Amino acid sequence: MKNINVLVLEDNPKEALIIEKALIKHNYDVTAICSNINEAEKVLQQTPIDLCILDIFLGNVTGGIDLAEKVSKSNIPFLFLTSSKDRTVFEKAKLTNPFSYLLKPFNELELTFTIELAIEKFFDQFNAFSEEKAPTVLSTNYLFIKNADKISKVEINDISFIQVENRYCKVSYNKHNYFVKMPLKKIIETLPPYFIQTHRNCIINSHKIKDIFPNDNLIVLEDGNKITLSERYKYNILKRLNIIN
């Protein structure tokens, strides 16, 4: 699992350090702290960023709003963390569709709660992190899984299989298992097409297949896991994988 990458736009070194310490304490990776728009734009072009925290005023200029407009087009969630209480500035900032507008001095828990809400809202999965066990937000590239006060990313490409177990779905990822409270049907709808269903309660990453034994209704994955191949899905799977003509 990987931590969430955060870019911080803040030109006050003292305040930037406070923000950085708060984020690191809650297991976020502070990928970059930028003091100007040009620096932030370079980071966004070169590094995958999951979330941006933007100050509005850089000096006397509302540079954070200018960057927010560009971040929004890049499909990255962001929030404002600013000392500005000016109503006109607030109305201008709202036009960029931030996920929140926090005032300094910030409360550490308020900031981390707001980040959770931003991720949920961005992927239209409200209250996902309030579930009782391994609450999860699903995107096209990652599963965002919360454990205690930490939110981590599981890369979908590296998932081996997902299988229903009681009220949860077991996600097998790099030989580790994570349990998420999300219907398998909902997961299937979001996953890329190389994930295929092998029986009613299981989907696999076809890129992770090592061997298929059609007569035994069995698929062996690269990590050694053995997956049952249901008669209901077998023909379509074999045809899809170009095993039969």
C-alpha positions in Angstrom: 0.0 0.0 0.0 1.1 3.5 -0.7 0.4 6.8 1.1 -1.6 9.6 -0.4 0.6 12.2 -2.2 -0.2 15.8 -1.2 1.1 19.0 -2.8 1.0 22.1 -0.6 1.1 25.6 -2.0 2.2 27.9 0.8 4.7 30.8 0.6 5.1 31.2 4.4 7.9 28.8 5.5 6.7 28.7 9.1 3.1 27.8 8.2 4.3 25.4 5.5 6.3 23.5 8.2 3.2 23.3 10.5 1.1 21.9 7.6 3.8 19.4 6.6 4.2 18.1 10.2 0.4 17.7 10.6 0.2 15.7 7.3 3.2 13.5 8.0 1.8 12.7 11.5 -1.3 11.3 9.8 0.7 9.3 7.3 0.3 11.5 4.2 3.3 11.9 1.9 4.0 15.6 1.4 5.3 15.3 -2.2 6.1 19.0 -2.5 5.8 22.3 -0.7 5.7 25.0 -3.3 5.9 28.8 -2.7 4.8 29.9 -6.1 2.6 28.7 -9.0 5.4 27.9 -11.5 7.1 25.6 -9.0 3.7 23.9 -8.3 2.9 23.5 -12.0 6.2 21.7 -12.6 5.5 19.3 -9.8 2.1 18.6 -11.1 3.5 17.8 -14.5 6.2 15.5 -13.3 4.7 13.8 -10.2 1.4 12.0 -9.5 -0.5 14.0 -7.0 -3.6 12.8 -5.2 -4.6 16.0 -3.4 -3.6 19.7 -3.3 -3.8 22.1 -0.3 -3.7 25.6 -1.6 -3.1 29.0 0.2 -4.9 31.7 -1.7 -2.6 34.6 -1.3 1.0 34.3 -2.4 2.3 37.7 -1.4 -0.4 40.1 -2.4 -1.6 38.0 -5.3 -4.4 35.4 -5.3 -2.2 32.9 -6.9 -3.8 30.0 -5.2 -7.0 30.6 -7.0 -5.2 30.7 -10.3 -3.5 27.4 -9.6 -6.8 25.9 -8.4 -8.3 26.6 -11.9 -5.6 24.6 -13.5 -5.7 21.8 -10.9 -9.4 21.5 -11.4 -8.8 20.8 -15.1 -6.3 18.1 -14.2 -8.9 16.2 -12.3 -7.2 16.5 -8.9 -9.1 17.2 -5.7 -8.0 20.3 -3.8 -9.0 22.5 -0.9 -8.1 26.0 0.2 -6.3 26.7 3.5 -6.0 30.4 3.9 -6.1 33.3 6.3 -8.3 35.3 4.0 -11.8 36.1 5.4 -12.6 38.5 2.6 -16.0 37.7 1.2 -15.1 38.8 -2.3 -12.1 36.5 -2.3 -14.2 33.7 -1.0 -16.8 34.1 -3.8 -14.0 34.1 -6.3 -12.5 30.9 -4.8 -15.8 29.2 -4.8 -15.9 29.4 -8.6 -13.0 26.9 -8.8 -15.2 24.3 -7.0 -12.8 23.5 -4.1 -13.8 20.6 -1.8 -13.4 22.9 1.2 -12.3 26.3 2.4 -10.5 26.2 5.7 -9.3 29.3 7.7 -6.0 29.6 9.4 -4.9 28.9 12.1 -6.2 25.4 11.3 -7.1 22.6 13.6 -5.1 19.4 12.8 -8.1 17.1 13.1 -10.3 19.4 11.1 -7.7 19.3 8.3 -7.5 15.5 8.2 -11.3 15.1 8.4 -11.6 17.6 5.5 -9.1 15.5 3.4 -11.2 12.4 4.0 -14.3 14.3 2.9 -12.5 15.7 -0.2 -11.6 12.2 -1.4 -15.2 10.9 -0.8 -16.7 13.9 -2.6 -14.3 13.7 -5.5 -15.2 10.1 -6.2 -18.9 10.6 -5.3 -18.8 8.0 -2.5 -20.2 9.9 0.5 -19.7 8.5 4.0 -17.4 5.7 2.7 -14.8 6.3 5.4 -17.4 6.0 8.1 -17.8 2.3 7.7 -16.8 0.1 10.6 -14.1 -2.0 8.9 -11.6 -1.1 6.2 -13.8 1.7 4.8 -12.9 2.2 1.1 -13.2 4.7 -1.7 -12.8 3.2 -5.2 -11.4 5.1 -8.1 -10.3 4.0 -11.6 -6.7 3.6 -10.5 -6.7 3.0 -6.8 -8.6 1.7 -3.8 -8.3 4.3 -1.0 -8.5 2.2 2.2 -8.7 3.8 5.7 -7.3 2.0 8.7 -7.6 4.0 12.0 -6.4 7.5 11.1 -4.5 6.5 8.0 -5.7 6.4 4.4 -3.6 4.4 2.0 -3.7 3.6 -1.7 -3.8 0.2 -3.3 -3.0 0.2 -7.0 -5.7 -1.6 -8.9 -3.1 -2.8 -11.5 -1.4 -4.8 -8.7 -4.5 -6.5 -7.3 -4.5 -10.2 -7.9 -8.1 -11.0 -7.2 -11.1 -9.9 -5.2 -13.3 -12.4 -3.5 -16.5 -12.2 -1.4 -16.1 -13.4 2.2 -19.1 -13.0 4.4 -20.1 -9.3 4.4 -16.8 -8.1 3.0 -14.7 -8.4 -0.2 -11.2 -9.7 0.3 -8.7 -7.8 -1.9 -5.5 -9.8 -2.6 -2.7 -7.3 -3.3 1.0 -8.2 -3.4 0.4 -11.3 -1.3 -1.4 -9.3 1.3 -5.2 -9.3 2.0 -7.3 -6.3 2.7 -11.0 -6.5 3.6 -13.3 -3.8 2.3 -17.0 -3.3 2.9 -18.2 -2.8 -0.6 -20.4 -4.9 -2.9 -18.5 -6.9 -5.5 -21.0 -5.7 -8.1 -20.0 -2.1 -7.5 -16.3 -3.0 -7.6 -16.7 -4.8 -10.9 -18.4 -1.7 -12.5 -15.4 0.4 -11.7 -12.5 -1.9 -12.5 -10.8 -1.9 -15.9 -11.8 -4.6 -18.5 -8.8 -6.9 -17.8 -10.5 -7.8 -14.6 -12.8 -10.8 -15.3 -15.3 -12.7 -13.2 -14.5 -16.4 -12.6 -17.5 -17.2 -10.5 -20.3 -15.5 -8.7 -18.2 -14.3 -5.8 -14.8 -13.7 -7.4 -13.0 -11.5 -10.0 -9.4 -11.8 -11.0 -6.8 -9.7 -12.8 -6.3 -11.5 -16.1 -2.7 -10.0 -16.2 -1.9 -12.1 -13.1 -2.9 -15.5 -14.6 -0.2 -18.1 -14.7 -2.1 -21.3 -15.7 -5.6 -22.3 -16.7 -6.9 -25.8 -16.3 -10.2 -25.9 -18.0 -11.0 -29.6 -17.3 -10.4 -29.0 -13.6 -12.2 -25.6 -13.6 -9.2 -24.0 -12.1 -7.1 -20.9 -12.6 -3.6 -20.5 -10.9 -2.4 -17.0 -10.5 1.2 -15.7 -10.4 1.2 -15.4 -6.7 0.2 -19.1 -6.3 -3.5 -18.5 -5.4 -5.9 -21.0 -7.0 -9.2 -19.7 -8.2 -12.3 -21.8 -9.0 -13.5 -21.4 -12.6 -17.3 -21.7 -12.7 -18.9 -23.4 -15.7 -21.1 -20.3 -16.0 -18.2 -18.1 -16.8 -15.7 -20.6 -18.3 -16.6 -20.4 -21.9 -16.6 -16.6 -22.1 -13.3 -16.4 -20.2 -11.5 -18.9 -22.5 -12.9 -17.1 -25.6 -12.0 -13.7 -24.3 -8.4 -14.8 -23.6 -8.2 -16.3 -27.1 -7.6 -19.8 -25.8 -10.2 -21.3 -28.1 -10.9 -20.5 -31.7 
